[in-house]
């Protein structure tokens, strides 16, 4: 076989492998029911993982200082939105418990 053809085949295989890895989404496989209180202050952003490409609904939370995002119960979104409102208004009264969802002290 000609060297140019072999090189072309190798390049096409490398391109195919690279493009398939980029198409696989990273999904939360489980969700945490608890989150430490100090983490709430360090949350930078969050996004909802919906069922579709991933098997479960989860709230993907990006925490400052953590290498990987946390996968938490989607009900935490209500608490995070409440915290954001309170942070903007300057109030301190925070909803820390919701039906079965607990925020740990520390």
Jmol script that loads the backbone (N, CA, C; Angstrom):
load data "model"
ATOM      1  N   UNK A   1       0.836  -1.179   0.000  1.00  0.00           N
ATOM      2  CA  UNK A   1       0.000   0.000   0.000  1.00  0.00           C
ATOM      3  C   UNK A   1       0.881   1.241   0.000  1.00  0.00           C
ATOM      4  N   UNK A   2       0.357   2.257  -0.601  1.00  0.00           N
ATOM      5  CA  UNK A   2       1.084   3.512  -0.665  1.00  0.00           C
ATOM      6  C   UNK A   2       1.089   4.181   0.719  1.00  0.00           C
ATOM      7  N   UNK A   3       2.161   4.849   1.070  1.00  0.00           N
ATOM      8  CA  UNK A   3       2.309   5.498   2.370  1.00  0.00           C
ATOM      9  C   UNK A   3       1.253   6.590   2.554  1.00  0.00           C
ATOM     10  N   UNK A   4       0.914   7.282   1.497  1.00  0.00           N
ATOM     11  CA  UNK A   4      -0.088   8.347   1.581  1.00  0.00           C
ATOM     12  C   UNK A   4      -1.462   7.785   1.951  1.00  0.00           C
ATOM     13  N   UNK A   5      -1.812   6.652   1.397  1.00  0.00           N
ATOM     14  CA  UNK A   5      -3.108   6.026   1.686  1.00  0.00           C
ATOM     15  C   UNK A   5      -3.153   5.554   3.140  1.00  0.00           C
ATOM     16  N   UNK A   6      -2.072   4.943   3.613  1.00  0.00           N
ATOM     17  CA  UNK A   6      -2.005   4.484   5.003  1.00  0.00           C
ATOM     18  C   UNK A   6      -2.125   5.682   5.947  1.00  0.00           C
ATOM     19  N   UNK A   7      -1.419   6.754   5.637  1.00  0.00           N
ATOM     20  CA  UNK A   7      -1.479   7.960   6.465  1.00  0.00           C
ATOM     21  C   UNK A   7      -2.898   8.534   6.488  1.00  0.00           C
ATOM     22  N   UNK A   8      -3.560   8.550   5.349  1.00  0.00           N
ATOM     23  CA  UNK A   8      -4.926   9.055   5.257  1.00  0.00           C
ATOM     24  C   UNK A   8      -5.884   8.199   6.088  1.00  0.00           C
ATOM     25  N   UNK A   9      -5.737   6.884   6.033  1.00  0.00           N
ATOM     26  CA  UNK A   9      -6.589   5.977   6.811  1.00  0.00           C
ATOM     27  C   UNK A   9      -6.374   6.186   8.310  1.00  0.00           C
ATOM     28  N   UNK A  10      -5.116   6.333   8.723  1.00  0.00           N
ATOM     29  CA  UNK A  10      -4.809   6.567  10.140  1.00  0.00           C
ATOM     30  C   UNK A  10      -5.424   7.889  10.609  1.00  0.00           C
ATOM     31  N   UNK A  11      -5.311   8.929   9.797  1.00  0.00           N
ATOM     32  CA  UNK A  11      -5.893  10.235  10.154  1.00  0.00           C
ATOM     33  C   UNK A  11      -7.412  10.155  10.259  1.00  0.00           C
ATOM     34  N   UNK A  12      -8.058   9.458   9.350  1.00  0.00           N
ATOM     35  CA  UNK A  12      -9.513   9.317   9.394  1.00  0.00           C
ATOM     36  C   UNK A  12      -9.963   8.532  10.629  1.00  0.00           C
ATOM     37  N   UNK A  13      -9.216   7.490  10.980  1.00  0.00           N
ATOM     38  CA  UNK A  13      -9.548   6.717  12.188  1.00  0.00           C
ATOM     39  C   UNK A  13      -9.399   7.582  13.443  1.00  0.00           C
ATOM     40  N   UNK A  14      -8.330   8.363  13.505  1.00  0.00           N
ATOM     41  CA  UNK A  14      -8.117   9.248  14.657  1.00  0.00           C
ATOM     42  C   UNK A  14      -9.234  10.281  14.756  1.00  0.00           C
ATOM     43  N   UNK A  15      -9.661  10.813  13.633  1.00  0.00           N
ATOM     44  CA  UNK A  15     -10.746  11.788  13.612  1.00  0.00           C
ATOM     45  C   UNK A  15     -12.060  11.157  14.070  1.00  0.00           C
ATOM     46  N   UNK A  16     -12.320   9.942  13.635  1.00  0.00           N
ATOM     47  CA  UNK A  16     -13.555   9.251  14.025  1.00  0.00           C
ATOM     48  C   UNK A  16     -13.580   8.984  15.527  1.00  0.00           C
ATOM     49  N   UNK A  17     -12.462   8.559  16.091  1.00  0.00           N
ATOM     50  CA  UNK A  17     -12.392   8.281  17.527  1.00  0.00           C
ATOM     51  C   UNK A  17     -12.582   9.563  18.324  1.00  0.00           C
ATOM     52  N   UNK A  18     -11.934  10.636  17.908  1.00  0.00           N
ATOM     53  CA  UNK A  18     -12.036  11.913  18.615  1.00  0.00           C
ATOM     54  C   UNK A  18     -13.448  12.469  18.563  1.00  0.00           C
ATOM     55  N   UNK A  19     -14.095  12.386  17.421  1.00  0.00           N
ATOM     56  CA  UNK A  19     -15.437  12.961  17.299  1.00  0.00           C
ATOM     57  C   UNK A  19     -16.478  12.153  18.068  1.00  0.00           C
ATOM     58  N   UNK A  20     -16.319  10.846  18.208  1.00  0.00           N
ATOM     59  CA  UNK A  20     -17.293  10.061  18.969  1.00  0.00           C
ATOM     60  C   UNK A  20     -17.148  10.310  20.463  1.00  0.00           C
ATOM     61  N   UNK A  21     -15.947  10.557  20.960  1.00  0.00           N
ATOM     62  CA  UNK A  21     -15.762  10.850  22.379  1.00  0.00           C
ATOM     63  C   UNK A  21     -16.394  12.182  22.740  1.00  0.00           C
ATOM     64  N   UNK A  22     -16.347  13.141  21.841  1.00  0.00           N
ATOM     65  CA  UNK A  22     -16.924  14.454  22.112  1.00  0.00           C
ATOM     66  C   UNK A  22     -18.444  14.386  22.148  1.00  0.00           C
ATOM     67  N   UNK A  23     -19.047  13.416  21.499  1.00  0.00           N
ATOM     68  CA  UNK A  23     -20.494  13.323  21.435  1.00  0.00           C
ATOM     69  C   UNK A  23     -21.130  12.617  22.610  1.00  0.00           C
ATOM     70  N   UNK A  24     -20.348  12.001  23.480  1.00  0.00           N
ATOM     71  CA  UNK A  24     -20.887  11.278  24.624  1.00  0.00           C
ATOM     72  C   UNK A  24     -21.048  12.253  25.787  1.00  0.00           C
ATOM     73  N   UNK A  25     -22.273  12.488  26.262  1.00  0.00           N
ATOM     74  CA  UNK A  25     -22.460  13.445  27.360  1.00  0.00           C
ATOM     75  C   UNK A  25     -22.015  12.846  28.690  1.00  0.00           C
ATOM     76  N   UNK A  26     -21.538  13.695  29.592  1.00  0.00           N
ATOM     77  CA  UNK A  26     -21.232  13.222  30.941  1.00  0.00           C
ATOM     78  C   UNK A  26     -22.491  13.426  31.774  1.00  0.00           C
ATOM     79  N   UNK A  27     -22.957  12.356  32.360  1.00  0.00           N
ATOM     80  CA  UNK A  27     -24.231  12.377  33.082  1.00  0.00           C
ATOM     81  C   UNK A  27     -24.030  12.041  34.549  1.00  0.00           C
ATOM     82  N   UNK A  28     -24.913  12.575  35.381  1.00  0.00           N
ATOM     83  CA  UNK A  28     -24.971  12.178  36.783  1.00  0.00           C
ATOM     84  C   UNK A  28     -25.639  10.806  36.834  1.00  0.00           C
ATOM     85  N   UNK A  29     -25.048   9.893  37.547  1.00  0.00           N
ATOM     86  CA  UNK A  29     -25.619   8.561  37.679  1.00  0.00           C
ATOM     87  C   UNK A  29     -26.446   8.435  38.958  1.00  0.00           C
ATOM     88  N   UNK A  30     -26.077   9.210  39.984  1.00  0.00           N
ATOM     89  CA  UNK A  30     -26.822   9.247  41.243  1.00  0.00           C
ATOM     90  C   UNK A  30     -26.891  10.697  41.708  1.00  0.00           C
ATOM     91  N   UNK A  31     -27.796  10.970  42.642  1.00  0.00           N
ATOM     92  CA  UNK A  31     -27.891  12.316  43.207  1.00  0.00           C
ATOM     93  C   UNK A  31     -27.712  12.246  44.716  1.00  0.00           C
ATOM     94  N   UNK A  32     -27.104  13.288  45.273  1.00  0.00           N
ATOM     95  CA  UNK A  32     -26.963  13.406  46.721  1.00  0.00           C
ATOM     96  C   UNK A  32     -28.225  14.029  47.286  1.00  0.00           C
ATOM     97  N   UNK A  33     -28.673  13.524  48.427  1.00  0.00           N
ATOM     98  CA  UNK A  33     -29.846  14.081  49.094  1.00  0.00           C
ATOM     99  C   UNK A  33     -29.447  15.163  50.090  1.00  0.00           C
ATOM    100  N   UNK A  34     -28.150  15.257  50.415  1.00  0.00           N
ATOM    101  CA  UNK A  34     -27.677  16.233  51.394  1.00  0.00           C
ATOM    102  C   UNK A  34     -26.563  17.063  50.776  1.00  0.00           C
ATOM    103  N   UNK A  35     -26.451  18.296  51.255  1.00  0.00           N
ATOM    104  CA  UNK A  35     -25.372  19.180  50.829  1.00  0.00           C
ATOM    105  C   UNK A  35     -24.934  19.976  52.057  1.00  0.00           C
ATOM    106  N   UNK A  36     -23.650  20.188  52.189  1.00  0.00           N
ATOM    107  CA  UNK A  36     -23.116  20.930  53.328  1.00  0.00           C
ATOM    108  C   UNK A  36     -23.461  22.410  53.187  1.00  0.00           C
ATOM    109  N   UNK A  37     -23.724  23.052  54.300  1.00  0.00           N
ATOM    110  CA  UNK A  37     -24.137  24.453  54.297  1.00  0.00           C
ATOM    111  C   UNK A  37     -23.056  25.356  53.703  1.00  0.00           C
ATOM    112  N   UNK A  38     -21.774  25.083  54.022  1.00  0.00           N
ATOM    113  CA  UNK A  38     -20.710  25.945  53.509  1.00  0.00           C
ATOM    114  C   UNK A  38     -20.618  25.878  51.985  1.00  0.00           C
ATOM    115  N   UNK A  39     -21.047  24.771  51.396  1.00  0.00           N
ATOM    116  CA  UNK A  39     -21.017  24.643  49.936  1.00  0.00           C
ATOM    117  C   UNK A  39     -22.028  25.572  49.275  1.00  0.00           C
ATOM    118  N   UNK A  40     -23.130  25.841  49.966  1.00  0.00           N
ATOM    119  CA  UNK A  40     -24.159  26.711  49.393  1.00  0.00           C
ATOM    120  C   UNK A  40     -23.602  28.094  49.084  1.00  0.00           C
ATOM    121  N   UNK A  41     -22.691  28.572  49.930  1.00  0.00           N
ATOM    122  CA  UNK A  41     -22.104  29.894  49.720  1.00  0.00           C
ATOM    123  C   UNK A  41     -21.119  29.910  48.558  1.00  0.00           C
ATOM    124  N   UNK A  42     -20.579  28.742  48.202  1.00  0.00           N
ATOM    125  CA  UNK A  42     -19.560  28.663  47.157  1.00  0.00           C
ATOM    126  C   UNK A  42     -20.115  28.285  45.788  1.00  0.00           C
ATOM    127  N   UNK A  43     -21.412  28.114  45.687  1.00  0.00           N
ATOM    128  CA  UNK A  43     -21.998  27.709  44.407  1.00  0.00           C
ATOM    129  C   UNK A  43     -21.862  28.837  43.402  1.00  0.00           C
ATOM    130  N   UNK A  44     -21.282  28.505  42.251  1.00  0.00           N
ATOM    131  CA  UNK A  44     -21.090  29.494  41.195  1.00  0.00           C
ATOM    132  C   UNK A  44     -22.268  29.504  40.222  1.00  0.00           C
ATOM    133  N   UNK A  45     -22.712  28.315  39.853  1.00  0.00           N
ATOM    134  CA  UNK A  45     -23.846  28.201  38.933  1.00  0.00           C
ATOM    135  C   UNK A  45     -24.385  26.783  39.019  1.00  0.00           C
ATOM    136  N   UNK A  46     -25.537  26.585  38.410  1.00  0.00           N
ATOM    137  CA  UNK A  46     -26.129  25.249  38.349  1.00  0.00           C
ATOM    138  C   UNK A  46     -26.909  25.115  37.061  1.00  0.00           C
ATOM    139  N   UNK A  47     -27.102  23.869  36.666  1.00  0.00           N
ATOM    140  CA  UNK A  47     -27.910  23.584  35.478  1.00  0.00           C
ATOM    141  C   UNK A  47     -28.655  22.276  35.705  1.00  0.00           C
ATOM    142  N   UNK A  48     -29.780  22.156  35.076  1.00  0.00           N
ATOM    143  CA  UNK A  48     -30.620  20.975  35.251  1.00  0.00           C
ATOM    144  C   UNK A  48     -30.254  19.917  34.214  1.00  0.00           C
ATOM    145  N   UNK A  49     -30.039  18.703  34.684  1.00  0.00           N
ATOM    146  CA  UNK A  49     -29.830  17.564  33.789  1.00  0.00           C
ATOM    147  C   UNK A  49     -31.181  16.888  33.623  1.00  0.00           C
ATOM    148  N   UNK A  50     -31.686  16.890  32.428  1.00  0.00           N
ATOM    149  CA  UNK A  50     -32.993  16.295  32.156  1.00  0.00           C
ATOM    150  C   UNK A  50     -32.828  14.861  31.662  1.00  0.00           C
ATOM    151  N   UNK A  51     -33.897  14.113  31.746  1.00  0.00           N
ATOM    152  CA  UNK A  51     -33.901  12.754  31.208  1.00  0.00           C
ATOM    153  C   UNK A  51     -33.909  12.867  29.687  1.00  0.00           C
ATOM    154  N   UNK A  52     -33.139  12.064  29.056  1.00  0.00           N
ATOM    155  CA  UNK A  52     -32.996  12.090  27.601  1.00  0.00           C
ATOM    156  C   UNK A  52     -31.722  11.324  27.296  1.00  0.00           C
ATOM    157  N   UNK A  53     -30.648  12.068  27.100  1.00  0.00           N
ATOM    158  CA  UNK A  53     -29.350  11.426  26.914  1.00  0.00           C
ATOM    159  C   UNK A  53     -28.891  10.799  28.229  1.00  0.00           C
ATOM    160  N   UNK A  54     -29.352  11.354  29.354  1.00  0.00           N
ATOM    161  CA  UNK A  54     -29.002  10.847  30.682  1.00  0.00           C
ATOM    162  C   UNK A  54     -30.209  10.127  31.283  1.00  0.00           C
ATOM    163  N   UNK A  55     -29.951   9.209  32.211  1.00  0.00           N
ATOM    164  CA  UNK A  55     -31.013   8.361  32.754  1.00  0.00           C
ATOM    165  C   UNK A  55     -31.858   9.015  33.841  1.00  0.00           C
ATOM    166  N   UNK A  56     -31.305   9.998  34.560  1.00  0.00           N
ATOM    167  CA  UNK A  56     -32.032  10.574  35.694  1.00  0.00           C
ATOM    168  C   UNK A  56     -32.050  12.097  35.614  1.00  0.00           C
ATOM    169  N   UNK A  57     -33.037  12.689  36.303  1.00  0.00           N
ATOM    170  CA  UNK A  57     -33.052  14.146  36.476  1.00  0.00           C
ATOM    171  C   UNK A  57     -32.132  14.465  37.636  1.00  0.00           C
ATOM    172  N   UNK A  58     -31.323  15.491  37.474  1.00  0.00           N
ATOM    173  CA  UNK A  58     -30.422  15.914  38.539  1.00  0.00           C
ATOM    174  C   UNK A  58     -30.121  17.392  38.371  1.00  0.00           C
ATOM    175  N   UNK A  59     -29.762  18.019  39.470  1.00  0.00           N
ATOM    176  CA  UNK A  59     -29.290  19.391  39.430  1.00  0.00           C
ATOM    177  C   UNK A  59     -27.776  19.320  39.504  1.00  0.00           C
ATOM    178  N   UNK A  60     -27.110  19.774  38.462  1.00  0.00           N
ATOM    179  CA  UNK A  60     -25.648  19.751  38.399  1.00  0.00           C
ATOM    180  C   UNK A  60     -25.172  21.093  38.942  1.00  0.00           C
ATOM    181  N   UNK A  61     -24.481  21.052  40.090  1.00  0.00           N
ATOM    182  CA  UNK A  61     -24.067  22.260  40.800  1.00  0.00           C
ATOM    183  C   UNK A  61     -22.557  22.409  40.692  1.00  0.00           C
ATOM    184  N   UNK A  62     -22.126  23.583  40.247  1.00  0.00           N
ATOM    185  CA  UNK A  62     -20.705  23.881  40.117  1.00  0.00           C
ATOM    186  C   UNK A  62     -20.288  24.711  41.328  1.00  0.00           C
ATOM    187  N   UNK A  63     -19.385  24.134  42.147  1.00  0.00           N
ATOM    188  CA  UNK A  63     -18.966  24.752  43.399  1.00  0.00           C
ATOM    189  C   UNK A  63     -17.528  25.233  43.254  1.00  0.00           C
ATOM    190  N   UNK A  64     -17.278  26.467  43.684  1.00  0.00           N
ATOM    191  CA  UNK A  64     -15.936  27.046  43.618  1.00  0.00           C
ATOM    192  C   UNK A  64     -14.973  26.196  44.442  1.00  0.00           C
ATOM    193  N   UNK A  65     -13.843  25.834  43.854  1.00  0.00           N
ATOM    194  CA  UNK A  65     -12.842  25.033  44.538  1.00  0.00           C
ATOM    195  C   UNK A  65     -12.981  23.534  44.316  1.00  0.00           C
ATOM    196  N   UNK A  66     -14.063  23.096  43.697  1.00  0.00           N
ATOM    197  CA  UNK A  66     -14.265  21.678  43.406  1.00  0.00           C
ATOM    198  C   UNK A  66     -13.894  21.421  41.952  1.00  0.00           C
ATOM    199  N   UNK A  67     -13.207  20.334  41.708  1.00  0.00           N
ATOM    200  CA  UNK A  67     -12.820  19.994  40.333  1.00  0.00           C
ATOM    201  C   UNK A  67     -14.011  19.521  39.513  1.00  0.00           C
ATOM    202  N   UNK A  68     -14.885  18.770  40.143  1.00  0.00           N
ATOM    203  CA  UNK A  68     -16.041  18.208  39.437  1.00  0.00           C
ATOM    204  C   UNK A  68     -17.322  18.790  40.012  1.00  0.00           C
ATOM    205  N   UNK A  69     -18.346  18.906  39.192  1.00  0.00           N
ATOM    206  CA  UNK A  69     -19.626  19.398  39.718  1.00  0.00           C
ATOM    207  C   UNK A  69     -20.292  18.347  40.603  1.00  0.00           C
ATOM    208  N   UNK A  70     -21.178  18.812  41.464  1.00  0.00           N
ATOM    209  CA  UNK A  70     -21.950  17.919  42.328  1.00  0.00           C
ATOM    210  C   UNK A  70     -23.286  17.612  41.667  1.00  0.00           C
ATOM    211  N   UNK A  71     -23.743  16.411  41.836  1.00  0.00           N
ATOM    212  CA  UNK A  71     -25.061  16.005  41.341  1.00  0.00           C
ATOM    213  C   UNK A  71     -25.981  15.902  42.549  1.00  0.00           C
ATOM    214  N   UNK A  72     -26.977  16.783  42.596  1.00  0.00           N
ATOM    215  CA  UNK A  72     -27.863  16.813  43.755  1.00  0.00           C
ATOM    216  C   UNK A  72     -29.315  16.679  43.315  1.00  0.00           C
ATOM    217  N   UNK A  73     -30.161  16.458  44.301  1.00  0.00           N
ATOM    218  CA  UNK A  73     -31.598  16.324  44.077  1.00  0.00           C
ATOM    219  C   UNK A  73     -32.133  17.584  43.393  1.00  0.00           C
ATOM    220  N   UNK A  74     -32.937  17.450  42.352  1.00  0.00           N
ATOM    221  CA  UNK A  74     -33.473  18.618  41.645  1.00  0.00           C
ATOM    222  C   UNK A  74     -34.300  19.555  42.525  1.00  0.00           C
ATOM    223  N   UNK A  75     -34.811  19.056  43.659  1.00  0.00           N
ATOM    224  CA  UNK A  75     -35.585  19.921  44.555  1.00  0.00           C
ATOM    225  C   UNK A  75     -34.724  21.020  45.173  1.00  0.00           C
ATOM    226  N   UNK A  76     -33.411  20.843  45.160  1.00  0.00           N
ATOM    227  CA  UNK A  76     -32.512  21.860  45.709  1.00  0.00           C
ATOM    228  C   UNK A  76     -32.569  23.155  44.901  1.00  0.00           C
ATOM    229  N   UNK A  77     -33.025  23.076  43.671  1.00  0.00           N
ATOM    230  CA  UNK A  77     -33.105  24.270  42.825  1.00  0.00           C
ATOM    231  C   UNK A  77     -33.965  25.354  43.477  1.00  0.00           C
ATOM    232  N   UNK A  78     -35.046  24.962  44.119  1.00  0.00           N
ATOM    233  CA  UNK A  78     -35.905  25.938  44.806  1.00  0.00           C
ATOM    234  C   UNK A  78     -35.148  26.644  45.923  1.00  0.00           C
ATOM    235  N   UNK A  79     -34.344  25.894  46.668  1.00  0.00           N
ATOM    236  CA  UNK A  79     -33.553  26.481  47.749  1.00  0.00           C
ATOM    237  C   UNK A  79     -32.508  27.427  47.176  1.00  0.00           C
ATOM    238  N   UNK A  80     -31.850  27.026  46.096  1.00  0.00           N
ATOM    239  CA  UNK A  80     -30.831  27.878  45.487  1.00  0.00           C
ATOM    240  C   UNK A  80     -31.434  29.175  44.956  1.00  0.00           C
ATOM    241  N   UNK A  81     -32.591  29.090  44.350  1.00  0.00           N
ATOM    242  CA  UNK A  81     -33.252  30.302  43.859  1.00  0.00           C
ATOM    243  C   UNK A  81     -33.640  31.214  45.019  1.00  0.00           C
ATOM    244  N   UNK A  82     -34.084  30.632  46.129  1.00  0.00           N
ATOM    245  CA  UNK A  82     -34.424  31.417  47.319  1.00  0.00           C
ATOM    246  C   UNK A  82     -33.174  32.084  47.891  1.00  0.00           C
ATOM    247  N   UNK A  83     -32.070  31.349  47.944  1.00  0.00           N
ATOM    248  CA  UNK A  83     -30.812  31.921  48.427  1.00  0.00           C
ATOM    249  C   UNK A  83     -30.356  33.077  47.548  1.00  0.00           C
ATOM    250  N   UNK A  84     -30.516  32.925  46.248  1.00  0.00           N
ATOM    251  CA  UNK A  84     -30.122  33.980  45.321  1.00  0.00           C
ATOM    252  C   UNK A  84     -30.958  35.241  45.549  1.00  0.00           C
ATOM    253  N   UNK A  85     -32.261  35.072  45.764  1.00  0.00           N
ATOM    254  CA  UNK A  85     -33.131  36.221  46.062  1.00  0.00           C
ATOM    255  C   UNK A  85     -32.695  36.907  47.353  1.00  0.00           C
ATOM    256  N   UNK A  86     -32.402  36.083  48.376  1.00  0.00           N
ATOM    257  CA  UNK A  86     -32.009  36.631  49.672  1.00  0.00           C
ATOM    258  C   UNK A  86     -30.660  37.330  49.589  1.00  0.00           C
ATOM    259  N   UNK A  87     -29.763  36.793  48.791  1.00  0.00           N
ATOM    260  CA  UNK A  87     -28.456  37.417  48.626  1.00  0.00           C
ATOM    261  C   UNK A  87     -28.607  38.794  47.981  1.00  0.00           C
ATOM    262  N   UNK A  88     -29.489  38.892  46.993  1.00  0.00           N
ATOM    263  CA  UNK A  88     -29.713  40.171  46.310  1.00  0.00           C
ATOM    264  C   UNK A  88     -30.414  41.175  47.212  1.00  0.00           C
ATOM    265  N   UNK A  89     -31.356  40.698  48.043  1.00  0.00           N
ATOM    266  CA  UNK A  89     -32.107  41.616  48.898  1.00  0.00           C
ATOM    267  C   UNK A  89     -31.395  41.897  50.219  1.00  0.00           C
ATOM    268  N   UNK A  90     -30.417  41.060  50.584  1.00  0.00           N
ATOM    269  CA  UNK A  90     -29.665  41.275  51.816  1.00  0.00           C
ATOM    270  C   UNK A  90     -30.290  40.655  53.046  1.00  0.00           C
ATOM    271  N   UNK A  91     -31.355  39.872  52.915  1.00  0.00           N
ATOM    272  CA  UNK A  91     -31.978  39.231  54.076  1.00  0.00           C
ATOM    273  C   UNK A  91     -31.231  37.950  54.422  1.00  0.00           C
ATOM    274  N   UNK A  92     -31.426  37.482  55.654  1.00  0.00           N
ATOM    275  CA  UNK A  92     -30.709  36.301  56.130  1.00  0.00           C
ATOM    276  C   UNK A  92     -31.611  35.097  56.359  1.00  0.00           C
ATOM    277  N   UNK A  93     -32.917  35.246  56.283  1.00  0.00           N
ATOM    278  CA  UNK A  93     -33.836  34.146  56.553  1.00  0.00           C
ATOM    279  C   UNK A  93     -33.806  33.165  55.387  1.00  0.00           C
ATOM    280  N   UNK A  94     -33.241  31.996  55.620  1.00  0.00           N
ATOM    281  CA  UNK A  94     -33.035  31.032  54.546  1.00  0.00           C
ATOM    282  C   UNK A  94     -33.861  29.773  54.796  1.00  0.00           C
ATOM    283  N   UNK A  95     -34.528  29.309  53.765  1.00  0.00           N
ATOM    284  CA  UNK A  95     -35.245  28.040  53.834  1.00  0.00           C
ATOM    285  C   UNK A  95     -34.211  26.926  53.719  1.00  0.00           C
ATOM    286  N   UNK A  96     -33.990  26.186  54.803  1.00  0.00           N
ATOM    287  CA  UNK A  96     -32.954  25.164  54.790  1.00  0.00           C
ATOM    288  C   UNK A  96     -33.506  23.751  54.758  1.00  0.00           C
ATOM    289  N   UNK A  97     -34.815  23.591  54.901  1.00  0.00           N
ATOM    290  CA  UNK A  97     -35.375  22.247  54.814  1.00  0.00           C
ATOM    291  C   UNK A  97     -36.593  22.270  53.913  1.00  0.00           C
ATOM    292  N   UNK A  98     -36.677  21.261  53.089  1.00  0.00           N
ATOM    293  CA  UNK A  98     -37.852  21.062  52.249  1.00  0.00           C
ATOM    294  C   UNK A  98     -38.242  19.608  52.398  1.00  0.00           C
ATOM    295  N   UNK A  99     -39.414  19.288  52.096  1.00  0.00           N
ATOM    296  CA  UNK A  99     -39.940  17.936  52.224  1.00  0.00           C
ATOM    297  C   UNK A  99     -38.897  16.856  51.967  1.00  0.00           C
ATOM    298  N   UNK A 100     -38.242  16.407  53.023  1.00  0.00           N
ATOM    299  CA  UNK A 100     -37.277  15.321  52.901  1.00  0.00           C
ATOM    300  C   UNK A 100     -35.891  15.737  52.468  1.00  0.00           C
ATOM    301  N   UNK A 101     -35.643  17.005  52.220  1.00  0.00           N
ATOM    302  CA  UNK A 101     -34.322  17.449  51.767  1.00  0.00           C
ATOM    303  C   UNK A 101     -33.675  18.226  52.893  1.00  0.00           C
ATOM    304  N   UNK A 102     -32.466  17.863  53.245  1.00  0.00           N
ATOM    305  CA  UNK A 102     -31.805  18.486  54.390  1.00  0.00           C
ATOM    306  C   UNK A 102     -30.484  19.120  53.981  1.00  0.00           C
ATOM    307  N   UNK A 103     -30.199  20.256  54.602  1.00  0.00           N
ATOM    308  CA  UNK A 103     -28.903  20.899  54.440  1.00  0.00           C
ATOM    309  C   UNK A 103     -28.132  20.629  55.714  1.00  0.00           C
ATOM    310  N   UNK A 104     -26.945  20.047  55.596  1.00  0.00           N
ATOM    311  CA  UNK A 104     -26.153  19.683  56.764  1.00  0.00           C
ATOM    312  C   UNK A 104     -25.445  20.901  57.341  1.00  0.00           C
ATOM    313  N   UNK A 105     -25.253  20.892  58.644  1.00  0.00           N
ATOM    314  CA  UNK A 105     -24.488  21.954  59.304  1.00  0.00           C
ATOM    315  C   UNK A 105     -23.008  21.647  59.161  1.00  0.00           C
ATOM    316  N   UNK A 106     -22.183  22.632  59.056  1.00  0.00           N
ATOM    317  CA  UNK A 106     -20.713  22.599  59.051  1.00  0.00           C
ATOM    318  C   UNK A 106     -20.224  23.779  58.287  1.00  0.00           C
TER     319      UNK A 106
END
end "model"
wireframe off; spacefill off
backbone 0.3
color backbone group
